[in-house]
Structures are given as C-alpha cells and as structure tokens.
C-alpha cells in the first residue's frame, strides 16, 4: 500500500482521521493501484491526496499542471476540487509517458466526472511542458511534480515559466 514516508502508522492514522472522507473513486483508484504490486509505491498516499486538495483550495487553483500521472490518484484529487470550485473552466494538464499506466487513470477521471477538465498528454514531459509555455505560460496556479527524479530540475525550471 502506498504510504507517507516518515510517518508511522499511528501518525498516519491520525492524519487520515483529521481529513475529510476519501472520494469513492479515489479509494477505488488507490485499492486497484495497490493490487499492482511493488510498482504501486509510485502512487501518493491518501493523506498526501488530502494535502493536494487542501493546497488546491488554498490557491483556488483553476489551472494546474501535473508531471507524472501514473494511475491518476493525485490528478483526480486535484481535479475534483478544481471542478467543484470552477466547473468546466478548470483545467488540469497531466504529463506522462505511459499509455499503460494512464489507461486506468482515464477510467477514474470519467467515473468521477472530471474527464472534461483533465487534458492528459502522453509523451516526454520536457516536450509537453515546453508546448504548454505557449498555451498557459504564466497562468498556472498549481504544479505537482512526481515523475522520474532525474528530470526534476528541468520540470522545475519549466514550471517557473508556467506558474503565475
């Protein structure tokens, strides 16, 4: 199961109890991803998803960028709040290079009713982020980077041009 690094089970349980209930589609995404075995460690934990939702609310994010979508848990958590607050004007740009891992994400997005606000782009993140500079440069409210660690410097630098 995906968990928060550095939190023992007692503290993780406390954090989970202090958060609002997990959306049903998020819970299904988490359970089904957990069943994938070792690779499931790439998914954020429920408490991290709740933190993402809090950050989305605090920034009143309408446009977000995510690098590293995997099976969609973090994008879904963010998009749920964005759509709640901004309706169909919300937009989350998801960057990933795997059709295989994002195929379940697309199903979860549809099941949760946020597929209309998520623009999932498959390809190299550096290329996708470069293209996004022309589309949304300086207008993104939130960016989450959770992909290959060797690319973080480039993703961060691109983010400086994307974020308001």
Rosetta constraint file for C-alpha pairs under 8 A:
AtomPair CA 1 CA 34 HARMONIC 5.18 0.50
AtomPair CA 1 CA 40 HARMONIC 6.97 0.50
AtomPair CA 1 CA 41 HARMONIC 7.01 0.50
AtomPair CA 2 CA 30 HARMONIC 7.98 0.50
AtomPair CA 2 CA 34 HARMONIC 6.87 0.50
AtomPair CA 2 CA 40 HARMONIC 6.47 0.50
AtomPair CA 2 CA 41 HARMONIC 5.17 0.50
AtomPair CA 2 CA 42 HARMONIC 7.53 0.50
AtomPair CA 2 CA 43 HARMONIC 6.00 0.50
AtomPair CA 2 CA 44 HARMONIC 6.17 0.50
AtomPair CA 2 CA 45 HARMONIC 5.17 0.50
AtomPair CA 3 CA 41 HARMONIC 7.74 0.50
AtomPair CA 3 CA 44 HARMONIC 6.96 0.50
AtomPair CA 3 CA 45 HARMONIC 4.84 0.50
AtomPair CA 3 CA 46 HARMONIC 7.78 0.50
AtomPair CA 4 CA 12 HARMONIC 7.41 0.50
AtomPair CA 4 CA 44 HARMONIC 7.53 0.50
AtomPair CA 4 CA 45 HARMONIC 5.92 0.50
AtomPair CA 4 CA 47 HARMONIC 7.55 0.50
AtomPair CA 4 CA 48 HARMONIC 7.26 0.50
AtomPair CA 7 CA 11 HARMONIC 5.88 0.50
AtomPair CA 7 CA 12 HARMONIC 5.72 0.50
AtomPair CA 8 CA 12 HARMONIC 6.12 0.50
AtomPair CA 9 CA 13 HARMONIC 5.91 0.50
AtomPair CA 10 CA 14 HARMONIC 6.31 0.50
AtomPair CA 11 CA 15 HARMONIC 6.25 0.50
AtomPair CA 12 CA 16 HARMONIC 6.15 0.50
AtomPair CA 12 CA 47 HARMONIC 7.49 0.50
AtomPair CA 13 CA 17 HARMONIC 6.09 0.50
AtomPair CA 14 CA 18 HARMONIC 6.32 0.50
AtomPair CA 15 CA 19 HARMONIC 6.48 0.50
AtomPair CA 15 CA 47 HARMONIC 6.53 0.50
AtomPair CA 16 CA 20 HARMONIC 8.00 0.50
AtomPair CA 16 CA 46 HARMONIC 7.30 0.50
AtomPair CA 16 CA 47 HARMONIC 5.71 0.50
AtomPair CA 19 CA 47 HARMONIC 7.43 0.50
AtomPair CA 19 CA 50 HARMONIC 6.57 0.50
AtomPair CA 20 CA 50 HARMONIC 7.65 0.50
AtomPair CA 22 CA 26 HARMONIC 6.45 0.50
AtomPair CA 22 CA 27 HARMONIC 6.24 0.50
AtomPair CA 22 CA 46 HARMONIC 7.34 0.50
AtomPair CA 22 CA 50 HARMONIC 7.95 0.50
AtomPair CA 23 CA 27 HARMONIC 6.28 0.50
AtomPair CA 24 CA 28 HARMONIC 6.29 0.50
AtomPair CA 25 CA 29 HARMONIC 6.09 0.50
AtomPair CA 25 CA 108 HARMONIC 6.37 0.50
AtomPair CA 25 CA 111 HARMONIC 7.00 0.50
AtomPair CA 25 CA 112 HARMONIC 6.08 0.50
AtomPair CA 26 CA 30 HARMONIC 6.13 0.50
AtomPair CA 26 CA 73 HARMONIC 6.19 0.50
AtomPair CA 26 CA 76 HARMONIC 7.11 0.50
AtomPair CA 26 CA 77 HARMONIC 7.09 0.50
AtomPair CA 26 CA 108 HARMONIC 7.82 0.50
AtomPair CA 27 CA 31 HARMONIC 6.16 0.50
AtomPair CA 28 CA 32 HARMONIC 6.01 0.50
AtomPair CA 29 CA 33 HARMONIC 5.94 0.50
AtomPair CA 29 CA 71 HARMONIC 7.27 0.50
AtomPair CA 29 CA 72 HARMONIC 7.54 0.50
AtomPair CA 29 CA 73 HARMONIC 6.36 0.50
AtomPair CA 29 CA 105 HARMONIC 7.93 0.50
AtomPair CA 29 CA 108 HARMONIC 6.82 0.50
AtomPair CA 30 CA 34 HARMONIC 6.02 0.50
AtomPair CA 30 CA 43 HARMONIC 7.74 0.50
AtomPair CA 30 CA 46 HARMONIC 7.98 0.50
AtomPair CA 30 CA 73 HARMONIC 6.91 0.50
AtomPair CA 31 CA 35 HARMONIC 6.42 0.50
AtomPair CA 32 CA 36 HARMONIC 6.92 0.50
AtomPair CA 33 CA 37 HARMONIC 7.84 0.50
AtomPair CA 33 CA 40 HARMONIC 5.55 0.50
AtomPair CA 33 CA 43 HARMONIC 7.56 0.50
AtomPair CA 33 CA 71 HARMONIC 6.98 0.50
AtomPair CA 34 CA 40 HARMONIC 5.19 0.50
AtomPair CA 34 CA 41 HARMONIC 7.90 0.50
AtomPair CA 35 CA 40 HARMONIC 7.49 0.50
AtomPair CA 36 CA 40 HARMONIC 5.86 0.50
AtomPair CA 42 CA 70 HARMONIC 7.41 0.50
AtomPair CA 43 CA 70 HARMONIC 7.20 0.50
AtomPair CA 43 CA 71 HARMONIC 7.52 0.50
AtomPair CA 43 CA 73 HARMONIC 6.89 0.50
AtomPair CA 43 CA 74 HARMONIC 7.89 0.50
AtomPair CA 44 CA 48 HARMONIC 5.99 0.50
AtomPair CA 44 CA 49 HARMONIC 6.65 0.50
AtomPair CA 44 CA 73 HARMONIC 7.14 0.50
AtomPair CA 44 CA 74 HARMONIC 6.78 0.50
AtomPair CA 45 CA 49 HARMONIC 6.24 0.50
AtomPair CA 46 CA 50 HARMONIC 6.23 0.50
AtomPair CA 47 CA 51 HARMONIC 6.23 0.50
AtomPair CA 48 CA 52 HARMONIC 6.20 0.50
AtomPair CA 49 CA 53 HARMONIC 6.29 0.50
AtomPair CA 49 CA 73 HARMONIC 7.38 0.50
AtomPair CA 49 CA 74 HARMONIC 5.81 0.50
AtomPair CA 49 CA 77 HARMONIC 5.89 0.50
AtomPair CA 49 CA 78 HARMONIC 7.91 0.50
AtomPair CA 50 CA 54 HARMONIC 6.23 0.50
AtomPair CA 50 CA 77 HARMONIC 7.40 0.50
AtomPair CA 51 CA 55 HARMONIC 6.20 0.50
AtomPair CA 52 CA 56 HARMONIC 6.13 0.50
AtomPair CA 52 CA 74 HARMONIC 7.23 0.50
AtomPair CA 52 CA 77 HARMONIC 6.94 0.50
AtomPair CA 52 CA 78 HARMONIC 6.25 0.50
AtomPair CA 53 CA 57 HARMONIC 6.24 0.50
AtomPair CA 53 CA 77 HARMONIC 6.05 0.50
AtomPair CA 53 CA 78 HARMONIC 5.48 0.50
AtomPair CA 53 CA 81 HARMONIC 6.31 0.50
AtomPair CA 54 CA 58 HARMONIC 6.07 0.50
AtomPair CA 55 CA 59 HARMONIC 6.11 0.50
AtomPair CA 56 CA 60 HARMONIC 5.76 0.50
AtomPair CA 56 CA 61 HARMONIC 5.28 0.50
AtomPair CA 56 CA 78 HARMONIC 6.34 0.50
AtomPair CA 56 CA 81 HARMONIC 6.73 0.50
AtomPair CA 56 CA 82 HARMONIC 7.02 0.50
AtomPair CA 56 CA 142 HARMONIC 7.23 0.50
AtomPair CA 57 CA 61 HARMONIC 6.74 0.50
AtomPair CA 57 CA 81 HARMONIC 6.89 0.50
AtomPair CA 57 CA 82 HARMONIC 7.84 0.50
AtomPair CA 59 CA 141 HARMONIC 6.83 0.50
AtomPair CA 59 CA 142 HARMONIC 7.54 0.50
AtomPair CA 60 CA 82 HARMONIC 7.61 0.50
AtomPair CA 60 CA 85 HARMONIC 7.58 0.50
AtomPair CA 60 CA 141 HARMONIC 7.80 0.50
AtomPair CA 61 CA 82 HARMONIC 6.28 0.50
AtomPair CA 61 CA 140 HARMONIC 7.83 0.50
AtomPair CA 61 CA 141 HARMONIC 5.03 0.50
AtomPair CA 61 CA 142 HARMONIC 6.21 0.50
AtomPair CA 62 CA 82 HARMONIC 5.83 0.50
AtomPair CA 62 CA 85 HARMONIC 8.00 0.50
AtomPair CA 62 CA 86 HARMONIC 6.40 0.50
AtomPair CA 62 CA 89 HARMONIC 7.24 0.50
AtomPair CA 62 CA 90 HARMONIC 4.75 0.50
AtomPair CA 62 CA 91 HARMONIC 6.34 0.50
AtomPair CA 62 CA 140 HARMONIC 7.63 0.50
AtomPair CA 62 CA 141 HARMONIC 6.54 0.50
AtomPair CA 63 CA 90 HARMONIC 5.94 0.50
AtomPair CA 63 CA 91 HARMONIC 4.92 0.50
AtomPair CA 63 CA 92 HARMONIC 5.76 0.50
AtomPair CA 63 CA 93 HARMONIC 7.86 0.50
AtomPair CA 63 CA 139 HARMONIC 7.13 0.50
AtomPair CA 63 CA 140 HARMONIC 4.85 0.50
AtomPair CA 63 CA 141 HARMONIC 5.49 0.50
AtomPair CA 63 CA 142 HARMONIC 6.82 0.50
AtomPair CA 64 CA 91 HARMONIC 6.43 0.50
AtomPair CA 64 CA 92 HARMONIC 4.66 0.50
AtomPair CA 64 CA 93 HARMONIC 6.21 0.50
AtomPair CA 64 CA 140 HARMONIC 5.45 0.50
AtomPair CA 64 CA 141 HARMONIC 5.77 0.50
AtomPair CA 64 CA 142 HARMONIC 4.70 0.50
AtomPair CA 64 CA 143 HARMONIC 5.57 0.50
AtomPair CA 65 CA 92 HARMONIC 5.64 0.50
AtomPair CA 65 CA 93 HARMONIC 4.72 0.50
AtomPair CA 65 CA 94 HARMONIC 5.94 0.50
AtomPair CA 65 CA 95 HARMONIC 7.72 0.50
AtomPair CA 65 CA 140 HARMONIC 7.04 0.50
AtomPair CA 65 CA 142 HARMONIC 6.43 0.50
AtomPair CA 65 CA 143 HARMONIC 4.69 0.50
AtomPair CA 65 CA 144 HARMONIC 6.40 0.50
AtomPair CA 66 CA 75 HARMONIC 6.90 0.50
AtomPair CA 66 CA 92 HARMONIC 7.32 0.50
AtomPair CA 66 CA 93 HARMONIC 6.20 0.50
AtomPair CA 66 CA 94 HARMONIC 4.81 0.50
AtomPair CA 66 CA 95 HARMONIC 6.05 0.50
AtomPair CA 66 CA 143 HARMONIC 5.68 0.50
AtomPair CA 66 CA 144 HARMONIC 4.77 0.50
AtomPair CA 66 CA 145 HARMONIC 5.91 0.50
AtomPair CA 66 CA 146 HARMONIC 7.62 0.50
AtomPair CA 67 CA 94 HARMONIC 6.14 0.50
AtomPair CA 67 CA 95 HARMONIC 4.79 0.50
AtomPair CA 67 CA 96 HARMONIC 6.40 0.50
AtomPair CA 67 CA 125 HARMONIC 6.72 0.50
AtomPair CA 67 CA 143 HARMONIC 7.94 0.50
AtomPair CA 67 CA 144 HARMONIC 6.30 0.50
AtomPair CA 67 CA 145 HARMONIC 4.79 0.50
AtomPair CA 67 CA 146 HARMONIC 5.86 0.50
AtomPair CA 67 CA 147 HARMONIC 5.94 0.50
AtomPair CA 67 CA 155 HARMONIC 7.72 0.50
AtomPair CA 68 CA 94 HARMONIC 7.28 0.50
AtomPair CA 68 CA 95 HARMONIC 5.86 0.50
AtomPair CA 68 CA 96 HARMONIC 5.08 0.50
AtomPair CA 68 CA 145 HARMONIC 6.56 0.50
AtomPair CA 68 CA 146 HARMONIC 5.07 0.50
AtomPair CA 68 CA 147 HARMONIC 4.34 0.50
AtomPair CA 68 CA 148 HARMONIC 7.74 0.50
AtomPair CA 69 CA 73 HARMONIC 7.71 0.50
AtomPair CA 69 CA 74 HARMONIC 7.29 0.50
AtomPair CA 69 CA 75 HARMONIC 6.56 0.50
AtomPair CA 69 CA 94 HARMONIC 6.18 0.50
AtomPair CA 69 CA 95 HARMONIC 6.48 0.50
AtomPair CA 69 CA 96 HARMONIC 5.70 0.50
AtomPair CA 69 CA 102 HARMONIC 6.79 0.50
AtomPair CA 69 CA 105 HARMONIC 7.84 0.50
AtomPair CA 69 CA 146 HARMONIC 7.70 0.50
AtomPair CA 69 CA 147 HARMONIC 7.89 0.50
AtomPair CA 70 CA 96 HARMONIC 7.13 0.50
AtomPair CA 70 CA 98 HARMONIC 7.64 0.50
AtomPair CA 70 CA 101 HARMONIC 5.24 0.50
AtomPair CA 70 CA 102 HARMONIC 5.52 0.50
AtomPair CA 70 CA 105 HARMONIC 7.28 0.50
AtomPair CA 71 CA 101 HARMONIC 5.45 0.50
AtomPair CA 71 CA 102 HARMONIC 5.16 0.50
AtomPair CA 71 CA 103 HARMONIC 7.32 0.50
AtomPair CA 71 CA 104 HARMONIC 5.65 0.50
AtomPair CA 71 CA 105 HARMONIC 4.52 0.50
AtomPair CA 72 CA 76 HARMONIC 5.79 0.50
AtomPair CA 72 CA 102 HARMONIC 6.81 0.50
AtomPair CA 72 CA 104 HARMONIC 7.51 0.50
AtomPair CA 72 CA 105 HARMONIC 4.40 0.50
AtomPair CA 72 CA 106 HARMONIC 7.63 0.50
AtomPair CA 72 CA 108 HARMONIC 7.33 0.50
AtomPair CA 72 CA 109 HARMONIC 7.72 0.50
AtomPair CA 73 CA 77 HARMONIC 6.15 0.50
AtomPair CA 73 CA 105 HARMONIC 7.54 0.50
AtomPair CA 74 CA 78 HARMONIC 6.20 0.50
AtomPair CA 75 CA 79 HARMONIC 5.93 0.50
AtomPair CA 75 CA 92 HARMONIC 7.48 0.50
AtomPair CA 75 CA 94 HARMONIC 7.31 0.50
AtomPair CA 76 CA 80 HARMONIC 6.00 0.50
AtomPair CA 76 CA 108 HARMONIC 7.60 0.50
AtomPair CA 76 CA 109 HARMONIC 6.33 0.50
AtomPair CA 76 CA 114 HARMONIC 7.57 0.50
AtomPair CA 77 CA 81 HARMONIC 6.92 0.50
AtomPair CA 78 CA 82 HARMONIC 6.29 0.50
AtomPair CA 79 CA 83 HARMONIC 5.92 0.50
AtomPair CA 79 CA 90 HARMONIC 7.79 0.50
AtomPair CA 79 CA 91 HARMONIC 7.74 0.50
AtomPair CA 79 CA 92 HARMONIC 6.55 0.50
AtomPair CA 79 CA 114 HARMONIC 6.42 0.50
AtomPair CA 79 CA 117 HARMONIC 7.15 0.50
AtomPair CA 79 CA 118 HARMONIC 7.21 0.50
AtomPair CA 80 CA 84 HARMONIC 6.14 0.50
AtomPair CA 80 CA 112 HARMONIC 7.79 0.50
AtomPair CA 80 CA 114 HARMONIC 6.58 0.50
AtomPair CA 81 CA 85 HARMONIC 6.21 0.50
AtomPair CA 82 CA 86 HARMONIC 5.78 0.50
AtomPair CA 82 CA 87 HARMONIC 7.22 0.50
AtomPair CA 82 CA 90 HARMONIC 5.70 0.50
AtomPair CA 82 CA 91 HARMONIC 7.75 0.50
AtomPair CA 83 CA 87 HARMONIC 4.34 0.50
AtomPair CA 83 CA 88 HARMONIC 6.40 0.50
AtomPair CA 83 CA 89 HARMONIC 7.69 0.50
AtomPair CA 83 CA 90 HARMONIC 5.69 0.50
AtomPair CA 83 CA 114 HARMONIC 6.97 0.50
AtomPair CA 83 CA 117 HARMONIC 7.21 0.50
AtomPair CA 86 CA 90 HARMONIC 5.37 0.50
AtomPair CA 88 CA 116 HARMONIC 7.05 0.50
AtomPair CA 88 CA 117 HARMONIC 6.17 0.50
AtomPair CA 89 CA 117 HARMONIC 7.42 0.50
AtomPair CA 90 CA 117 HARMONIC 5.71 0.50
AtomPair CA 91 CA 117 HARMONIC 4.73 0.50
AtomPair CA 91 CA 118 HARMONIC 5.78 0.50
AtomPair CA 91 CA 119 HARMONIC 7.08 0.50
AtomPair CA 92 CA 117 HARMONIC 6.17 0.50
AtomPair CA 92 CA 118 HARMONIC 4.76 0.50
AtomPair CA 92 CA 119 HARMONIC 6.05 0.50
AtomPair CA 93 CA 118 HARMONIC 6.03 0.50
AtomPair CA 93 CA 119 HARMONIC 4.83 0.50
AtomPair CA 93 CA 120 HARMONIC 5.93 0.50
AtomPair CA 93 CA 121 HARMONIC 7.29 0.50
AtomPair CA 94 CA 118 HARMONIC 7.02 0.50
AtomPair CA 94 CA 119 HARMONIC 6.06 0.50
AtomPair CA 94 CA 120 HARMONIC 4.56 0.50
AtomPair CA 94 CA 121 HARMONIC 5.92 0.50
AtomPair CA 95 CA 120 HARMONIC 6.23 0.50
AtomPair CA 95 CA 121 HARMONIC 5.16 0.50
AtomPair CA 95 CA 122 HARMONIC 6.16 0.50
AtomPair CA 95 CA 123 HARMONIC 7.18 0.50
AtomPair CA 95 CA 124 HARMONIC 7.73 0.50
AtomPair CA 95 CA 125 HARMONIC 5.63 0.50
AtomPair CA 95 CA 128 HARMONIC 6.72 0.50
AtomPair CA 95 CA 129 HARMONIC 7.92 0.50
AtomPair CA 96 CA 102 HARMONIC 7.62 0.50
AtomPair CA 96 CA 120 HARMONIC 7.67 0.50
AtomPair CA 96 CA 121 HARMONIC 6.46 0.50
AtomPair CA 96 CA 122 HARMONIC 5.14 0.50
AtomPair CA 96 CA 123 HARMONIC 6.10 0.50
AtomPair CA 96 CA 124 HARMONIC 6.98 0.50
AtomPair CA 96 CA 125 HARMONIC 6.44 0.50
AtomPair CA 97 CA 122 HARMONIC 4.95 0.50
AtomPair CA 97 CA 123 HARMONIC 4.49 0.50
AtomPair CA 97 CA 124 HARMONIC 5.70 0.50
AtomPair CA 97 CA 125 HARMONIC 7.26 0.50
AtomPair CA 98 CA 102 HARMONIC 6.19 0.50
AtomPair CA 98 CA 122 HARMONIC 6.55 0.50
AtomPair CA 98 CA 123 HARMONIC 7.61 0.50
AtomPair CA 99 CA 103 HARMONIC 5.85 0.50
AtomPair CA 99 CA 122 HARMONIC 6.83 0.50
AtomPair CA 100 CA 104 HARMONIC 7.98 0.50
AtomPair CA 101 CA 105 HARMONIC 7.37 0.50
AtomPair CA 102 CA 106 HARMONIC 6.33 0.50
AtomPair CA 103 CA 107 HARMONIC 6.81 0.50
AtomPair CA 104 CA 108 HARMONIC 6.35 0.50
AtomPair CA 105 CA 109 HARMONIC 6.10 0.50
AtomPair CA 106 CA 110 HARMONIC 6.27 0.50
AtomPair CA 106 CA 115 HARMONIC 7.15 0.50
AtomPair CA 107 CA 111 HARMONIC 6.08 0.50
AtomPair CA 108 CA 112 HARMONIC 6.06 0.50
AtomPair CA 109 CA 113 HARMONIC 6.17 0.50
AtomPair CA 109 CA 114 HARMONIC 5.23 0.50
AtomPair CA 109 CA 115 HARMONIC 4.72 0.50
AtomPair CA 109 CA 118 HARMONIC 7.78 0.50
AtomPair CA 110 CA 114 HARMONIC 6.07 0.50
AtomPair CA 110 CA 115 HARMONIC 4.87 0.50
AtomPair CA 114 CA 118 HARMONIC 6.64 0.50
AtomPair CA 115 CA 119 HARMONIC 7.92 0.50
AtomPair CA 121 CA 128 HARMONIC 7.16 0.50
AtomPair CA 123 CA 127 HARMONIC 7.36 0.50
AtomPair CA 123 CA 128 HARMONIC 6.84 0.50
AtomPair CA 124 CA 128 HARMONIC 6.38 0.50
AtomPair CA 125 CA 129 HARMONIC 5.87 0.50
AtomPair CA 125 CA 155 HARMONIC 7.65 0.50
AtomPair CA 126 CA 130 HARMONIC 6.15 0.50
AtomPair CA 126 CA 154 HARMONIC 7.06 0.50
AtomPair CA 126 CA 155 HARMONIC 6.81 0.50
AtomPair CA 126 CA 158 HARMONIC 7.92 0.50
AtomPair CA 127 CA 131 HARMONIC 6.30 0.50
AtomPair CA 128 CA 132 HARMONIC 6.20 0.50
AtomPair CA 129 CA 133 HARMONIC 6.46 0.50
AtomPair CA 129 CA 155 HARMONIC 7.59 0.50
AtomPair CA 129 CA 158 HARMONIC 6.33 0.50
AtomPair CA 129 CA 159 HARMONIC 7.90 0.50
AtomPair CA 130 CA 134 HARMONIC 7.59 0.50
AtomPair CA 130 CA 158 HARMONIC 7.07 0.50
AtomPair CA 131 CA 135 HARMONIC 6.92 0.50
AtomPair CA 132 CA 136 HARMONIC 5.72 0.50
AtomPair CA 132 CA 137 HARMONIC 6.64 0.50
AtomPair CA 132 CA 162 HARMONIC 7.43 0.50
AtomPair CA 133 CA 137 HARMONIC 4.25 0.50
AtomPair CA 133 CA 138 HARMONIC 7.80 0.50
AtomPair CA 133 CA 158 HARMONIC 7.93 0.50
AtomPair CA 133 CA 161 HARMONIC 6.56 0.50
AtomPair CA 133 CA 162 HARMONIC 5.90 0.50
AtomPair CA 136 CA 140 HARMONIC 6.60 0.50
AtomPair CA 136 CA 162 HARMONIC 6.38 0.50
AtomPair CA 137 CA 161 HARMONIC 5.75 0.50
AtomPair CA 137 CA 162 HARMONIC 4.33 0.50
AtomPair CA 137 CA 163 HARMONIC 6.94 0.50
AtomPair CA 137 CA 164 HARMONIC 7.96 0.50
AtomPair CA 138 CA 161 HARMONIC 5.79 0.50
AtomPair CA 138 CA 162 HARMONIC 4.61 0.50
AtomPair CA 138 CA 163 HARMONIC 4.80 0.50
AtomPair CA 138 CA 164 HARMONIC 4.39 0.50
AtomPair CA 139 CA 162 HARMONIC 6.27 0.50
AtomPair CA 139 CA 163 HARMONIC 5.62 0.50
AtomPair CA 139 CA 164 HARMONIC 4.82 0.50
AtomPair CA 140 CA 162 HARMONIC 5.65 0.50
AtomPair CA 140 CA 163 HARMONIC 4.45 0.50
AtomPair CA 140 CA 164 HARMONIC 5.68 0.50
AtomPair CA 141 CA 163 HARMONIC 5.85 0.50
AtomPair CA 141 CA 164 HARMONIC 6.11 0.50
AtomPair CA 142 CA 163 HARMONIC 6.89 0.50
AtomPair CA 143 CA 159 HARMONIC 7.11 0.50
AtomPair CA 143 CA 163 HARMONIC 7.52 0.50
AtomPair CA 145 CA 152 HARMONIC 7.32 0.50
AtomPair CA 145 CA 155 HARMONIC 7.24 0.50
AtomPair CA 145 CA 156 HARMONIC 7.88 0.50
AtomPair CA 147 CA 151 HARMONIC 7.57 0.50
AtomPair CA 147 CA 152 HARMONIC 7.65 0.50
AtomPair CA 148 CA 152 HARMONIC 7.15 0.50
AtomPair CA 151 CA 155 HARMONIC 6.19 0.50
AtomPair CA 152 CA 156 HARMONIC 5.91 0.50
AtomPair CA 153 CA 157 HARMONIC 6.18 0.50
AtomPair CA 154 CA 158 HARMONIC 6.16 0.50
AtomPair CA 155 CA 159 HARMONIC 6.08 0.50
AtomPair CA 156 CA 160 HARMONIC 6.53 0.50
AtomPair CA 157 CA 161 HARMONIC 7.25 0.50
AtomPair CA 158 CA 162 HARMONIC 6.53 0.50
AtomPair CA 159 CA 163 HARMONIC 5.86 0.50
